[in-house]
Amino acid sequence: MEHWESFKPGGFRFVYDDTLFRPGTDSFLLSSLPHLKAGLRVCDLGCGTGLISLLLLQRQPELSVTGIDIQPAAIQLGQKAIQENLLNDRLHFTCADLRNVRDLFSTGSFDLVVCNPPYYTEQSGEVSACDALRMARSESACSLDDICRSAAYLLRWGGSFCLVHKPERLTDLLCALRSAAIEPKRLRFVCDRTNAAPSLVLVEGRRGGKPGLTVEAPLSLHELSGLPTPEVDAIYFRT
């Protein structure tokens, strides 16, 4: 079933379907990580129906965003979102395998690449019978190394790659980034509360960057009282 929601009153509307991967907190958190400025060329790898692309444009309208996803059904919904939000001049979606970006773009075509990748290796966890959910959850269609290599090809020298992942895969992630000549530069853990272990990690790498990693203060989703933190309210456009 198709669902439409708005980020805020008068804001962009996004769409998702129950048969595809549903929007989650991780996408909203990832969209808050990049330092956005007008004129950036952005690529959203594995864009799904375009949630992160729309979030970035909601935060900085003067971007040029291209989304890539292997699922035709997701791209079709993304195209509907483009029409709904009158974004034909700033947002484009392409149905393609992200491992084949060399066939689509020249190297260095983007200033920023973002990705909310599958969190688990193909052999781990329960396997969904639904192809769309399986590809969103596990590395059945592409590996972490594939994603980092594609991001490196797409980025200009000095461009940034931002992604969200699980803390238990952090070593894999940092190694894959450096192997693709994307140097990890910023890292931020996400915790439900200040006294809880992290459940997600946000990472920014730089194409051709020098070694040196900044570990930022953790992002807490809730106060000890259970209420959302002011930062989370801002990320969700509630302030």
N, C-alpha and C positions, 0 to 999 in steps of 0.2 A: 504494500500500500504506500502511496506517495504522500509525503508530509511537507508542508511549508511552514517556516518560522522566520521571525525577524530578529536581528541582533538587538535592536532597540527601536523605540517609536520613530518612524520615519527613516529607519536605517535599511540596509540591504536585506533582502529575503534570501534564505538558502533552502535547499530542497534535499531530502533524503528518502530512501525507500527501505521498507522493512527487510527486503530480500538482499540488500547491500549492507555494507558496514555502517552502523549507526554513528552519528556524531558523538564525540566524547570530550571530556575535559582536556585530554592531551592535545587535541587540535587547537583549542583556545589558548592553552599555555604556550604552545609552539609559536603561534602567531604573535605573541607578545615579546618573543626573544630577539628578533632582528632589530637593528637600528635602521629604521626606515627613513628615507628622504625622497623628495619628489624626483621623478625621472629614472628611478632604478628599473632595470630590466630583471624580472623575476621569473624563475621556473619552479613550478610545483610538481615534483616527481611523485607519481602515484596519487594523483589529485583526487581520485574518487569523483564525487559529484561537485567538487569545487569549494568545499567549506573553507579550507585554509586560504585559498586564493581570494575568496570574498572577504574573509576576516582581514587579510592584509590590506585590501582596498578600502575596507571600512576604516582602518587605522590611518592609512595614507592614500587618499584618492588618486594622487598623481603618480601612479605606478603603471608599468606595462607588464602584465602577468600572462604567462603561458602555462597551462596545465597539461600534463601527460598522464594517461592511464590506459591500461590494457583492456579494460572492460567497456564494451560498447554501450551497455545499459547505463553505466555511470556517466559516461560522456554525454549521452543523450539528455540526461537530467541536468548536467552542467550547462548544456546549451540552452535549456529552458531558463536556467537561472540568469544567464547572460541577457536573454530577451526580457525577462521580468524586471531586471535592474538597469536596463538600458546601458549595458557596458560593452557594446560591440567594439568600441574604439580602444578599450583598455584590457580586455580579458578574452583569451582565446583558449580553446581546448582541442587537444589532438588525441585520437585513439591510436596508441602505439605502445610497443614494448619498450620500456625505459632502457633496456640493454642495447637498443638500436638507435640511440640518439645521434650517432654519427651520420646516420642516413637522413636526419631531419634538420640538423643545425650545423653551423660552422663552430669550430672550437672557440671558446671565449665569448659566446653570444650573450651571456647573462652576468649581471653583477651579483645576484643573490639566487641561491637555490635552497628550497625548503623541502622537507620530506618527513612524513609521519610513516615510518616503514613498518613492515611486519616485525613483531617483537621476538618471535620464536623460530628456532631452526625447524626444518621440515620434520625431523624425527621426534620432536619433543611435544608433549601435551596431546590432548584429544584432537583428532582430525575431524573437521566439519565435513558433512556430505555436500554442503553447498560450495560450489567453486568460488564464488565471490567472497564468502566469509573465510574460506580456507586461505585464499591469496592475501586477504587483509591481515590475517592473524599469523600465518607462518610463511617461511621463505620458500614456498613451493614454486613461485613464478620468478623470483629473483633473490639473490643473496645480498647480505650486507656489503660484501665486496663489490658486487655488481652495481649497487646503488652509489657507493662512494666513487667508483671509477667513472660512472656516468656523470655524476656531479662535477668531478674534476675536469672532464672534457668540456662541460657546458660553461664552466666559470672562467671569467677573465682572470688574469694574474692579479692576485690581491682580492679577488671576490670572496664572498662568504657563503658557507654551507651551514644551515641551521636544521637541526633535527631533534626529535624526542625519542627516548628509548627507555628500556628497563635497566635499573642499576645492575642487575646480575649479568647483563651483556656489555657492561661498560668497557671491560678489557677488549672484547671483540671489536667494539665500536672504535675505540681510540686507535687500535692497531690497524683497522681497515682504513681509517682516515689518513693516517700517516703513510700507509702503503700506497695510497692514491695521491700522495703529495699534497694533501690537505692537512695542515698543521692544526691540531686542537688548540683553541685560544681561550675559550670561555666554557665554564662548566657550572651548572646550577642544579642541585638536587631539589626535588619536589617532595614534600612531606604532607601527610594529612593534617598533622598538628606539630607543634614545635618539639614535642617530646617523642615523636614517632620516627621510625626508620623510613628512609626515602622509598617512594613507590615508583617514581619516574626520575629521569635525568634529562636535562636540556643541555645541548652541546652546540657550540658554534666553532667551526673550523675556517681557516683561511687558505685559499689556494696559494701555494708557494710561501706561506708565512714562516717566520722564524720561530724556533722553539720558545716556549714560555706560556704556561697555562694559568689563567686566573680562575680560581674557584670562588664563586660568589656565595653570599649568604643564602641559605636554603629558602625556597619559596614555600610558605605554609598555606595550605588551603583553608584551614579553619582555625579559629581561636579555640582556646581550651573550653570555652563555653559552648562550642559547637557552631557558632555563627561564622559565616565566611569572613576571611580577613579583608581589610580594605583593598589590598592589592588584587585579590581575586574579584572583588566587586568591580574594580576598574577594568580588569581583563574581560569581564562579561558585560561591560558597558552599562553597569548599574549605577555608576557615579559620574 
